[in-house]
């Protein structure tokens, strides 16, 4: 019997976009309630108070933001705040209110932190999680936001202020709020300054600095305050001085040195053959097109005469023309760029130098390649140019550094300054003169100076002479000397170690794959949020003990005293599923060897195709219809209408399958020749949405595409919209547009595993196996704690013909360590894994090394029918129903049928899968249905997506497989027909 909570928690997402940028147009904290169309719920959460404190010391600014949010609604909410940060800046402190007091977070390995957060969340207590997602973007998850209550979050970060062309340091804080803030305060302290800071912009005219010795302080407190402007503070740079800050650390010292280098540069000799790569993915709409075009305008007018080869990149890469520029007149190219359509995901691996030949490339993009690998097959210099507030700076820097180009960030330089940057070959910092007392110096890689250098490292003593070398390649052209003196250069309130750690992190992040473990250790040691390290807050000392996580200092004493004798309270883990797998293998062998003798079944009279139906009614899918593909032993095609009770299969295509022909479909990585008469009839619906927007998608595919673009702005962040539109184009045989529209899912939210699982299902359904491999591997990277992540990736490996890797990945499911929560959630998954391991071995034994596989798990058990159902969301219960020709339904409360059918354990909280098998199928028609039982969540990824895999003659050379992916919601309870076949 299934149990459900009487009241389910309403889980919504609160998206707060924040950035601290050196140029205007930065985004301020803004709340958007996602996952609901209810107007009252969308307005339920608002900013209650905002307190900001800034300290500037030298060229280091520390910003602390304390934000309180109030939930005026009647439901408990889960909050998700996402905000981009500037290049090179990482959040160094995070705290969440627990029982009325701020609790500091502690660094934890990223996937472990997510696993613990979800486990604690299920127990309905207060965890908080801050993690870094793709690019330099950060996301914090808070639970719960109580009805009528509030939650408070505190974050802080350190950033270096770099001098502008006018030799000024600028600190900018965006305050562009759309609604008044009930409680607002702002305090800025500029320490050890002999000159009063200049306020280039201030919130309301009342903000001013007052001198208190060597400190300048400005502060304000307001009620119901709506700032008129942001905050811009200009401070004089150090001029020609070489400044340094030092911080004692044991017997050594961290130091940070800033050097203005008026080094000569060489004019860059540009080729006349320029490749212009323009990112036209959906994410391209986030770029500042005005800035992009301004730089291109300045570049072309400076070059005057050149030829530009234009390439357009989204999920594909296409050459869009050759433009010969004379006297800086680029009107034709500009017209082309201003009329481009931005649509689809981004796949950097599609860029092809053979298609777009040039001597140098300008690449306008944000660094995200969500629909394919990010490696670029270009050997000529690539200048990566970004104007988006949300970007992967490390990736853009890596591409330009590897190819000999430059990275240009139009968020911190103007078009004029950017042109100056790329028009010169700047000297590089190439290292220091040998000094055994100086170590861990960053940046370690050669970097362009561009008039300024900031370096950090470790000094063995408090007094050292540091000689910096500058030049081209390995040729030293210039030296600068810095005297380090800890007594005179004390860092005071500045934590130099955090700045040093950020510099080391930025250096390693350029080669992330090679430095994964080092990045993780650095993040944990210095409390920095990295790709591999998150900051976690737990409610009680018991939780820290339970999960084996070192607590913050405030709980250390209690933690140490309670930990003794509390070993039994620590979290138990499931170290592998091998014991269960061996037991299941024995059970499956016994089942397969048993002879089932079902009661004699008398066939019903034949009926015409038009009257196919079932004894039990099949609920409609909200007036949805479906095209169905029918494979039958016939030699011609026909289209006939089928009515299955209330559910309409509006059109059925009976595909030609010549008796001696080869079936073109790829079945689980196997291409097979078969006799059509040996195969059962398979009816697979292709579902059509009944959403209002679909009423406008009609006519020719070109007309339909224009209609889609016209209405897209109203649904731009809605995954279901792209799925429905993509299905329409797929069904109308425009597979290129279908894939492009589907790929937009990768542009909606960073590191959303639910969306990527949906995408993986659809890619498998449509046969785009190469991209299926990429997206399933992404999910595995983000969710290695889930057994299903390994299975999805293994299926993609099979589809790509990588059988050994697939076998190894499947077998790893049985050897992973799982939290007890996940092990209980996924109990019985070994039955599905065993079937797939043995299927691979049976079909591809000659290509496989099976020496590592426990022999007790290997046995052949081919079956006539196998149906597997998966879904993309945890905390969701979906049931598989299979009704055999006798009318007996196999499902969670009838797991074994008289005819020998069996269904695997019922998954009520995880991702599935659930599996049906029958060794010897009774002749007749089998009906497959999916029942949406319920879930405990509502998120940006929309309704739950189900993937059904229907196999016939599984584990034999006649094996066939059909894939169906569709979205279900609470409206689809009672059974949704997804397919049928006849033996």
Secondary structure, DSSP 8 states (H G I E B T S, - for coil): -----SS-----EEEE-----SSSS-----EEEES---HHHHTSEEEEEEEEEEEEETTEEEEEEEEEEEE-SSS-EEEEEEEE--TT--EEEEEEEETTEEEE-EEEEHHHHHHHHHHHHHTT--EEEEEEETTTEEEEEEEEE-TT-EEEEEEEEEEE--B-TTSEEEEEE----SS-EEEEEEEEEEES-SS--EEEE-SSS----EEETTEEEEEEEEEEE--SS-EEEEEE--TT--EEEEEEETTEEEEEEEEE-----EE----SEEEEEEE-SGGGGGS-HHHHHHHHHHHHHHH-SEEEEEEEESSSEEEEEEEEEBTTB-HHHHHHHHT----S---GGG-BTTTS--SEEEEE--S--TTS----B--SEEEEEE--SS--HHHHHHHHHHHT--EEETTTS-HHHHHHHHTEE--EEEEE---TTEEEEE--S-EE-TTEEEEEEEESSSEEEEEEEEEETTEEEEEEEEEEETTTSB-TT--HHHHHHHHHHHHHHTTHHHHHHHHHHHHHHHT---SSEEEEE-SSHHHHHHHT----GGGHHHHHHHHTT-GGGS--EEE-SHHHHHHHHHHHHHHHHS--------------GGG---SS----STT-EEEEEEE-S-SS-EEEEEEETTEEEEEEEEE---TT-B--S-BTTB--B--GGGS-EEEEEEEE---GGGGG--SSHHHHHHHHHHHHTTSTT-HHHHHHHHHHHHHTT-HHHHHHHHHGGGGTSTT-HHHHHHHHHHHHHHT-HHHHHHHHHHHHHH-TT-HHHHHHHHHHHHHTT-HHHHHHHHHHHTT-EEEHHHHHHTTTHHHHHHHHHHHHHHHHGGG---TTS-GGG-----EEEEEEEEES-SSEEEEEEEE-TTS-EEBTTB-B-TTS-EE----SSS-EEEEEEESS--SSEEEEEEEEEEES---TT-SEEEEEEEEEEETSTT-EEEEEEEEE-GGGTT-EEEEEEE-
